[in-house]
């Protein structure tokens, strides 16, 4: 019985906590990772004005705010695991849409689901930690 308790302790400390930390960091990294290259993105995608690149951050933050409302309720209704799965899939769809964008408007359209999914990846791990402690 002692070895089983040690296994669960190891599983929790070695795998579960770092996974929650990494999932929680994805949303912040999706914004911070592109900030240095905003001017290059504007040139490559043909933004009309240099300040239009700020819309990429705005659309992502709008997605974050809407996602907190949606995924917070979803995680209470269907469970934390399925809310994280839905958030990861939504985030991946947004990333693929942004990656495949050929113009600035398509990039803006891809950043919205990326923000929605990123909100789930920030909310649900905190709810899991609150459930456990």
Secondary structure in CASP SS format (residue, H / E / C, confidence):
PFRMAT SS
TARGET T0000
AUTHOR 0000-0000-0000
METHOD secondary structure of the structure
MODEL  1
X C 1.00
X H 1.00
X H 1.00
X H 1.00
X H 1.00
X H 1.00
X H 1.00
X H 1.00
X H 1.00
X H 1.00
X H 1.00
X H 1.00
X H 1.00
X H 1.00
X H 1.00
X H 1.00
X H 1.00
X H 1.00
X H 1.00
X H 1.00
X H 1.00
X H 1.00
X H 1.00
X H 1.00
X H 1.00
X H 1.00
X H 1.00
X H 1.00
X H 1.00
X H 1.00
X H 1.00
X H 1.00
X C 1.00
X C 1.00
X H 1.00
X H 1.00
X H 1.00
X H 1.00
X H 1.00
X H 1.00
X H 1.00
X H 1.00
X H 1.00
X H 1.00
X H 1.00
X C 1.00
X C 1.00
X C 1.00
X C 1.00
X H 1.00
X H 1.00
X H 1.00
X H 1.00
X H 1.00
X H 1.00
X H 1.00
X H 1.00
X H 1.00
X H 1.00
X H 1.00
X H 1.00
X H 1.00
X H 1.00
X H 1.00
X H 1.00
X H 1.00
X H 1.00
X H 1.00
X H 1.00
X H 1.00
X H 1.00
X H 1.00
X H 1.00
X H 1.00
X H 1.00
X H 1.00
X H 1.00
X H 1.00
X C 1.00
X H 1.00
X H 1.00
X H 1.00
X H 1.00
X H 1.00
X H 1.00
X H 1.00
X H 1.00
X H 1.00
X H 1.00
X H 1.00
X H 1.00
X H 1.00
X H 1.00
X H 1.00
X H 1.00
X H 1.00
X H 1.00
X H 1.00
X H 1.00
X C 1.00
X C 1.00
X C 1.00
X C 1.00
X H 1.00
X H 1.00
X H 1.00
X H 1.00
X H 1.00
X H 1.00
X H 1.00
X H 1.00
X H 1.00
X H 1.00
X H 1.00
X H 1.00
X H 1.00
X H 1.00
X H 1.00
X H 1.00
X H 1.00
X H 1.00
X H 1.00
X H 1.00
X H 1.00
X H 1.00
X H 1.00
X H 1.00
X H 1.00
X H 1.00
X H 1.00
X H 1.00
X H 1.00
X C 1.00
END
